[in-house]
Amino acid sequence: MMRLVVRCLPLIITMVFFSGCDTDDGCNCGSDLFPDPLLELLVREQVGNDFSPEALATITEIELNSYYNQYSIRDLTGIGNLPNLTALSIPYGEVEDISPLADCPELTSLSLHSNQVRDLSAIRMLFRLKTLSISYNQITDLNPLLGHTTLERLYVYGNPLPSLAGISAMPSLERLVIGGGSYTDLSGLHDLPSLRELSFRDIDSLESTTGIENLTSLQSIDFDDYDGVPLDGLSELPQLTTLRFYDYALVDMSAIPDLPQLTTLEISGGSLRSFDGMGSYPNLNELDCANNQIVSLQGMSSMGSLKELDLGDNALETLAGLPELPQLTDLDLYGNELVSIAEVSGLPSLVYLQVSDNNLTSLQGLSNLAYLNTIDADNNRITSLAGLRNLPDISTLSLGANPISDLGGWESINVDLIYLSGITLPGLGGLSGMNLRQLSIGDSRIDTLGGFTEMPLLEEIRLYYVDIDVLGGGGSLPALTELNFYSCFINEMTSIPSLPSLREIDFVSCWIREFSIDGTDFPLLSSLDLSDNGLETVEITDFDSLVTVDLSNNCLTSLTGIHDLPSLTSLYVSENELTGLDGLTNLPGLTHLEADNNLINTLETMPALPMLTYLSLNGNALTSLSGVEQCPKITSLGAYDNRLASLAGIETLDSLFSIGVGGNEIVDLSAVADLPNFHSLYANDNKIVSLEPLAEMPELLLLLLENNQIQDLSPIVSNSSFGEFSELRIRYNPLSQQSINEYIPALVERGVYVSY
């Protein structure tokens, strides 16, 4: 007797399972072993319908991911039937009782974040457990964890703990995250010889860090939502190298003790106003004080080892008080109110400088920084680049949203990449003579773009949202490989100069109505993207190297201008006004053609495309596929949402293995019957009645036939090749009772996934 098991979790699971077990024979079925339906489903996803001990023994991990986030697991009963389970993650559930976990001796990782657990006694039996995440539960007692020898990572914040008693005598514990209880100090923490990282979350009840001195192996401490409790004991931690404060109540540095061994100090997202009371940190490498209210650098200690300093998003008007920092390589000053950065000249090792979103009018003071490599100065008031001359090692210069109106004198600046935005210029001739490799411009206006000379190294030009009056003109860019224009308004396009190294041209969303190009001046061009314009005519001819052309989303009514492209393999012409595919001549290498959402009503005039393997014609007006036989190597054909009544025309496509014809008026499938390699049919929303043509197809794997007129599934059952790993979706059909009660179970029994 077959047993039907139905799982109906709305919007997520609408599957019908046939377990194939006979309850009279004492067979263990999923719901018998795992009473919780969601837990059973997670198991079933891995073993299918086989709940034998041998199958269950293959499961090593169970994870409830976000796919099921609107459902909860309540009951872990049966989890012991997974003898080799090593990792279990069930967050955001309603689990109260974890005693079944005592029967999972192989567990090394357990996450029950945000459940209703109160008692941790079962953890005593998990002798291999290394990671335990039990945050945001209802735990009041951690004593069951006392003396656990293998635990390495423990997360217990967000529980109503009165004390930390129980977190002791754990020789392997390396990371601990606590917070959210009612304990006032850390006296419960001791005998943790391997503890390297300690993190606090929501420590409102903490009055002192007394007890932390017992954790002599600590290397890193994080305080999240720190409200200014005394930091007792920190100076007695000889290995402490990293200290972080997030969202804290500090207004100056006086609360932080001298920690000479410290290498990383982060105080971010709070109310720090000054460096008054700052201690001595001779070994500090990184200081992050971003996102505070700092108004002055007075009091900042000299830090001879400091390499990275982040003072971004504060209220600095001046850098007065910046100490000597001989080793500093990275300085971040974004989001302040600076009008000058002259003090930066005293940082001889500086490599990276971030000064965006300030009030700078120039970059004076940088000329002596021999190692400076990157400058980001977006969104200031810079009009001149005086101060950047004689910098030998600049690779990236970003000056977006600055009122630059003159490029004169730029030729003396050595830089690889320049980014500009928010500018208005008559042209870019001022860049001539630069050893620039990449030029990016956004949100600007340029009267004439062209006339570049003496830029022998320029490889990429990228423009975004730029209004250009005239594009074209003389000039020579012998190294240019990429020319990219996105959402640019081009009023007039004259001839583009010869670009012998150019490999990629993109004019995307640029309001172009006509475009003509040939391979004479672009011998290496391989990619051309003209999508999302208003193109009405296009001429693309005589390219030996062109591989990809994208003309999607234009107003083309004909493709007659695309010819003599022997290397073209991919052509995209979807979202146009084409009525046919005639005009594509001498494209012997074309393998991929997409022409979705046009007005194509016939393929009879389609040219021979001997190498075409992928053809997509979705959303057109086809009533027949006749003509597609001109493409004998097609393996995948898409013709969704047309007006097809049959599949006539594909009978000779011996290479075809997949066809998508959903949303048509197809009644008959006989055209696919003799295709030797055919395995996937996507034909939802048609008028198909009979599946008889599929009865003897040897490679059949996937049938999507929802919303048709099918009653009889016997032809599929008789096809012995349609078995394990095959899939049949047959919902919304008037299936006969025999199909439901006999044929579907027979298919499931041999391993077919059936949805109906």
N, C-alpha and C positions, 0 to 999 in steps of 0.2 A: 504494500500500500504506500502510495506517495504522500508525503506530508507537505502541505503548503504553508510557507512562512512569509508573511507580508510585513514589510516595514514601510510605514507611511509617515515620513517626517516632511511636512510641507515645505516646498520650494527647494529642498535639498535632496531628499531621497524618495524616488517614486519607482522603486525596483521591486520585482517579484522574484523571490528565491524559491527554488525547489531543493530541499535538503537531500532528498533521495534516500532517507533513512526510514526504516520500519520500526515504529515504536514497539511493536509486539516482539521484536527481536532484541530489545534492550539496548538499542543503539543510542549513544549520547548525541543529542542534537544541541544546536547553539543555545537556545533559550533554556534548556535544562541545565547546561553548565554555567551559563552567564545570565542570571536573571535580569540584570540591567540591560535594556535593549540597546543603548548606545555603546556600551562596552562590548556587547556581543557583535554589534556591527563593526567595530574597530578590529575585532578578531577576524570576523568573516572577510573583511577586506584583504586579509593576508592569506587565509586558507580556503576561501570559497565555501563550498558546502561540506568540506571534509573536516570534521571535528574529532577525528581519531587522535589518540595520544601521540602518534607519530607526527601527524601534521601540526598539532599544537606545540610540539617540541621544537619546531623550526622557528617559532616566533621569538625574537630577541628584543624587540622594541615596540612599544605602544605609545602613540602620541595623538592627543586630541588637538587637532589644529584649528585654525580660524574658520575652516570650511563649515564646522559644526558649532560656531560660536553662539548660536541662539538656543542650544540644547545643553543639558547638564547630565553628568554622570552622578548617580547617588550611591550606588552599591558596588563594592569591589568583590563581592562574593564570586568565587570561581577563578580569581586571578591566579590562584595556586595551581591551576591546570596548565599553566605556562611555565614549565620547570626551568627553561633556559632564559627567562626574561631578565634582561640586564638593565633596561632603561624604561621608565614609565613616566609619562608627562600628562597630567590631567588638571590643567588650570581652570579656574572660574567654574567650579562645579558645586555640588551640594554633598560631597562626601563627608560623613561624620565618623564612620568607623573604618579604621585602617588595619584592624586585626587580621583580615585575610592576607595582608602582605607578609605576614610571618612565614607563609608557605612559599615565598619567592627568594630562596637563599642566594640566587645569583645576581640579585639587583645591585648595580653599582651607581645608578643615578635615579633619583626619585624627585619629581616636582609635583606638588599639590598646592601651588600658589592659589590663594583666594578660594578656599573651600570652607568647611565647617568643622574641621578636625579639632578635637579637644585632648585626646589621649595619644601619646607617642610611644606607648609601651611596646608596640610591635617592632619598633626600630631596633630594639635590643637584639632581635633575631636576624638582623640583616648584617651579617659579619663581613660582607664585601662592599658595603655601601661607601661611596666616595663623595657623592654630591647629594645634598638634601636641601630642597627649597620648600619651605613650609610657611612662607610669609602670608600675612592676612588670613589667619584662621582664628580659632578661639582657644588657643593654647595658653594655659596659665602655669604649666610646670614643665621644665626642661630636664628634670632629673633622669628620665629614661635615657637621655643621651650621655649621661655621665660615664666617662671611661671608654667611650666608643673608640676603637683603635684604628679604624680604617678611614674615618670621615675626613675629607680634605677641604670641602667647601660647604658652608652652612649659612642659609638665609632664613632668618627667623623674625624679621622686622614686621611691624603691623599686627602683633599679637598682644593681648592684655596681660603681659607678663609682670608680676610684682617684683621679680628679681631675675638676675642672670644665673642663679645657682643651677648647676647642671652642665654649664659649658666649661668643663674643666677635665683634666686628666685625659685629654685627647691628643695623643702624641703625633698624629698625622695632620691635624687641622692647619690649613694654610690660609684660607680666606673666610672671614666672618662678617656678616651684614646684620646689624641689630638696629632697634629703634621702635618707638611707638608704645612702649609699656609704661609702667608707673615707677620703675626703679630710678633711684636718684644718683647712683654712682656705679662704678664698674667693678666693685669688689668681688662679684661672683666669678670673674674671669681669672683663672690661674692654671698653672700646669699645662700650658699650651706651647710647647717648645718649638713647634714648626710654624706658628702663626706669623705670616708675613704681611697680610693685608687686613685692615679693619675699617669698615664703613658704617657710618651712622645715618639713619634716615628718620626724620621727624622725631627729634630727641627733646621734646618739650619738657619732659619730666626731669631730665638730667640736671643736677645741680653742680656736679663736679666730675672730672675725669679721674678722680682718685681710684686707684686699682690698675690703671693702665701701665703703671711702672712695672707690674709683674710680667708684662708681655715683652720680654727683652729681645725677642727676635723680630719685632715689628719693623717693617721697612716702609709701609705706606699707610696713611690714615686719611680718610675722606669724611668731612662733615657736611651733610646736606641739611639745610634749614637750621643752621647753627645760630643760637640766640645769645651767645656771649658768655656761656658758662666758663668758669675758670679752667684753664688747660693744665691742671695739675698733673705732674708726672711725666710730661712729654720730654723734658730735658734729661730724663733718666733712661731714655731709649737709645742705646748706643748705635743701633743700626738703622734708625729712622732717616730715610732719604727723601721721602715724598709726603707732602702735606697739602691737602686741598680743602677749601671752604667754598660751598655753594649756597647762595641765598642766605646770607648770614647777617649779623647785626654789628659787625666791626665798623668803627668810624676811623680808627687809626691802627697802627701796628703794635701798640704797646702790649696787647694781650698775648702776643705770640712770643714765646721765650727765645733766647739765643739757641740756635740749633746748628752748630758749626758743620755738622756732617750733611746737612740738608742739600739736595741737588735740585729738587723741583718744589716750587711753592706756587699754589694757585689760590687766588682770592677773587672770585668772580661772582657777578650777579647780586651785589649787595650795596652797602651804603658807605664804603670806604671813601674818605675825603682827602686824606693826607697820609704821608709816610712817617709822621711823627712817632717816635718811640721804636723805630725799626731797629731790630737787633743786628747782630753780625752773622753773615752767611757767606763765609769765604769760599765755599765749594759750590755755591748755587749756580746751576747751569740754565735753569728756566724759571722765569718769574712772569706769571699771568695775572694781571689785575684788570682785565677787561670788564666792561659793563658795570662800572661803579659810578661814583660822583667825585672823582679826584679833580681837584682844582689846582694843585701845586705839587711839584716834585721836590720841594725843599724837605730835607730830612732823609731822602733816599740814600742808603748806604752805598759805599763803593763796593762793587762786587767783581773782583778780579777774574773770576771764572765764568761770569754770566755770558751765555751765548744767545739766548732768546728772551726778548722782553715784549710783552703785549700790554699796551696801555689804551687799547681801542675802546671806543664808546664811553668816554668820560667827559669832563668839562674843562680840559686844559686849554688855556689861551696862550701859554708860553711854555717852553722847555727849560726855562731857567731852573737851575738846581739839578739838572741831569748830571750825575757823577761820571767820573772816568770809568769806562767799561771797555777795556782794551781788547777783550775777546768777543764782544758782541757781534753776531753775524745777522740776526733777524730782529727788526724793530717794527712793531705794529702800532700806528698812531691814528687809525681810522676813526671817524666819528667824533672828533674833538672840535675845538674852535680856534685852532692855531692859525696865525697869520705869518709865521716865520718858522723855519726849521734850521736856522743857522747853527744851532748847537750840535746838530748831527755831524758837523764837520769834525768833531772830536772823537769819532768812532772809527778808528782806522781799519777795523776788520769787517765793517758792515758789508753784507752781500745782498740782503733783501730789505726794502723799505716800503711800507704801506702807509700812505698819508691821504687816502681818499676821504671825501666828506669833511673837509676842513674849510678854512677861509684863505688859503694860500693864493698869492698873486704871482709867485715865482718859485723856482726851485734853487734859489741862491744858497750856496753853502755846501754843495755836493761835489764840487770840482776836484777835491783832493782825495776822494774816496776811491782808491785804486782798485778795490775788489768789488765795488757795487755792481750787481748783476741785474737786478729787477727793481723797477720803480712803478708803483701803482698810485697814481695821483688823480683818480677820477673825481669829478664833482667838486672842483675848486673854482678859483677865479684866475687861473693861470693864462696869461696872454703871450708869454715869452719863454723860450727855452734857455735863456741865458743862465748859466750855472751848470749846464749839462755838458758843455764842451770839455774836451780833454778827459772824458771818462772812458778808459780803454776797454772796459769789459762788460758794457751794458748789452744784455740780450733782449730784455722785454721792457717796453715803456708804454704804460697805459695812461692816456690823458682824456678819457671820456668825459663828456659834459663839462668842458672848459671853453671859455670864449676865445679860442684861437682864431685869428683872422689872417695871419701872415705866416708863411712857412719859410720866409727868407732866413738864410744862415743855417738851416738845418743840415746842410751837406757836411758840416764839420762834426756832426754828432755820430758816434759809432754805436749803432743799435741793430739788433736782428729783427725785433718785432715791435711795431707801433700800433696802438689802438687809439682811435680818435672818435669822438661823438659830439653831437650838438654844435657843430661848426658850420660856418658859411664861408666858402672859398671860391674864388674865380677858377681855380684849377689846382693841380697837385704838382705843378712844375717845380716848386721849391724843394721837392724831395729828390730831384735829380742829383746824381752824384753820391747818394747815400749807399752804403753797403747793406741795405735793408734786405731781409729775407721774407718777411711776412707783413702785409699791411691790412689792417682791419678798420673799417669806418662804419659807424652806425648813427642813425637819427641826425642826418646832416643835409646840407645842400651844397652841391658843387656845380658850377656853371658848365665847365668843360672837363671831361675826364678823358685824358689822352695826352700825347706829347711827351711821354716819359723818355728820358734819355739818360745814359750813363748810370743805369741801375743793373749792373751785370749779375747780381746775386739774387734779385727778387724772384721768389718761387710761388708765393700765394698772394692773391688780392681777394679780400672778402668784404662785401658791402651789404649792410642791412638797413632798410628804411632810409635810403638816401635818394633825394630828388636830384636828378641829373638832367641838365638842359641838353647837352650834346655829349654823346658817347662815341669816341672814335678819334681818328687823327693819326699823325705819325708817331714815331717813337720805336724803340727796340727794347724788348725784354727777353733776352736770349735764354734765361733760366726759368721763366715763368711756366709752372706746371698746372696751376689751378686758378681759375677765374670764376668767382662765385658772387652772384647778385641775388639777394633775397628781399622781396617786397620793396623793390626800388622803382620809382617812377622815372622812366626814361623818355624824355620828350622827343628826342631825335637820335637815331642810331646810324652813324655813317660807317664807313669801312673800318673793321678792326685790323690793326696792323699785323703783319706776319709774326707769328709766335711759334717758332720751330720746336719748342720743347713742351708746348701745352698738351696736357692729357685730359683735362676736365673743364667743361664749361657748364655753369648753372645760371640760368636766368629764370628764377622761380617767382611767380606773383609779381611780375614787373610790367604789366599792362602793355605787352608787346602785341601788335596786330599782324605784323609781317616779319618773317625771318628767313634769311637766305645765307647759306654757308656751304663751302665746298672744301675739299681736302688739300687744295693747292698750298695754302698758307699755314695749314695745321697738320703736318704729316703724321704726328703722333697722337692726335686726339682719339681717346677711347670712350669717353662718356660725355653725353650731351643731355642736359635736363632743361626742358622748356615748359614744364608743367605749370598749370594754374596761371595762365596768361589769358589773353583774348585772341589768340592766334586764329586768323582766318585762312591764311595761306602760309605754307612752309616749303622751303626747298633745301633738301639735305642730300648732297650727291657727291660721288667720287671720293669717298674716304676708304682707304685701304685698312685703316687701323680702328675705325669706330666699332665699338662692341655693344654699347647700350644707348638707347634713345628713349627719353620719356617725354611724351606729348600729351599727357593726361590733362583733363579739365581745361580744354580750350574750346574753340568754335569751329573746328575743322569739319568740312563736309567731304573732303577727298584726301587720299593719301598718294596722289600721283606724283607729288614732289619728293617722295622718298624712294630712291633707287640707286643702283650701282654701289652697294655697300657690302662688299664680299665678306667682311669679318663680323657683321652685325649678328649678334645672338639674341638680344632681348629688345623688344619694342613694346612700349606702353602707350596706348591711345584711348584709354577709357575716358568716359565723361566728355565726349565730343558730340558731333551731329552727323556722324558717318552713317550712310545707308548701305554700304558694302565695303569689302576689303580689296576691291580691284585697285590697281595702281602700284601695288607693291611688286616691283620688278627687280630682278637680279639681286635677290637677297638669299644666296645659296646656303648661308650658314645660320639662318634664323632658327632658333630652337624654342623661344619663349615669346608668345604674343598675347597681350591682354587688351581686349576691346570691349570691356563691360560698359553698360549704360550708354549705348548709342542708339541709333535708329536702324540698325542693320536688319534687313528683312529677307536677305538671300545670301547664300554662299556660292551660288552658281558661277559667279564671276571671280571667285577667289583664285588667285594665281597659285601655281605649283610652289609649294614650300617643302622641299624634299627632306629637310632636317628637323622640321618642327615637331617638338615633343609635347609642348604644353600650349593649349589654346583655351582662353577664357572669353566667353561671349554672353555672360550673364546680363540680364536686364535689357535685352534687345527686343526685336519684333519678328524673330524667326518663326516660320511655320514649318520649316524642313531643314534637315542637316545635310541635304544633298549638296555635294560640292566639297565636303570635308575630306572626301577620298583623295583629293589632291595633296593631302598631307599624310602619307602612308606610315610615318613613324610616330604619330601622336600616341602618347601614353596616358595623358590626362586631359579630359575635355570637360569644360564647364559651360552649361547652357541653362542655368536657373532662370526662372521668371521670363520665359519667352511665350510663344504660342504653339509649341510643338504638340502634334497629335500622335507622333510615333518617333522611333529612333532610326528610321530608314535613312541610309547614307553612311552608317558606320560599319556595315557588314564586313568590309574588307580591311578594316583597321586591326590587323593581327597583333600589333604592339599595344593596343589600348588595354589598360588595366583599371582605369577609374573614370567614371562619368558622373557628373552632377547635373541633374535635370529637374530638380524640385521646382514646384510652382508652374507647371505646364498643364497640358490636357492629354497626356499620354495614356493610351489604353493598352497598347501592345508592346511587349518586350522582346519579340522574336528576333529583332536585329542583333541582340547580344549573344544569342544562343551558341554561335559557332566561333566566338572569339577565344582563342586558346589561352590568353594570358589574363583575361578579365577577372578581377576579384572584388571590386567595390562599386556599388550602385547607390547613389544618393537620389532618391526619387520620391521624397515626401510631397504631399499636396498635388497629386495627379488623379487619374481615373483608372488606374491599373486594376484589372479584374483577375487575370490569370498569372500564376508564377511558373507555369509549365515550361517556358523556355529556359528556366534556370535549373532544371532538374538534373542535367548532366554536365554542368560546368565544373571542370576539375579544380579550379583555383579559387572558387568563391569563398570570400571571407566576411564581407560586410554588406548588409542590406538595410538601408534606411527607407522604409516604405510606409511611413505614417500618413494617415489621412488619405487613403485610397479606397477602393471598393473590393478588397480581397476578402474572400471567405475561406478558401481552402489552402492549407499549408502543406499538404501532402507532397507536392513537388520538392519542397525544401527538405523534408524528412527523407525523401528517396535519394537525395544527393548526399552520398556518404562522405564526400570531401568537406561538406559543411559541418564541422565538428568543433573540436577543442580550439579555443581562442577566436572562434567566429562570433559574429554579433548580428542580431536581428532586432530591429525596432519596428514594431507593427501596430502601435497604438492607433486608435481612431479608425479602425477597419471593422466591417461587419463580420467578424470571424464566426465560423460555425462552432457549435458545441464540441464537435469532434476535434477541431483544431485546438480549442482551449483545453479540453480535458485529456487529450491523447497526444496530439502532435507537439504542442509546446513542452509538456513534460519530457517527451522523448528527446527533443533537441537539447533541453537543459541537462538531461542525463548524460549526454555525450560531450558536454562542456561548452555548449553555445550559451552566450549571454542573450537573454530574451527580455525585451521591454514591450509590454502591451497594455 
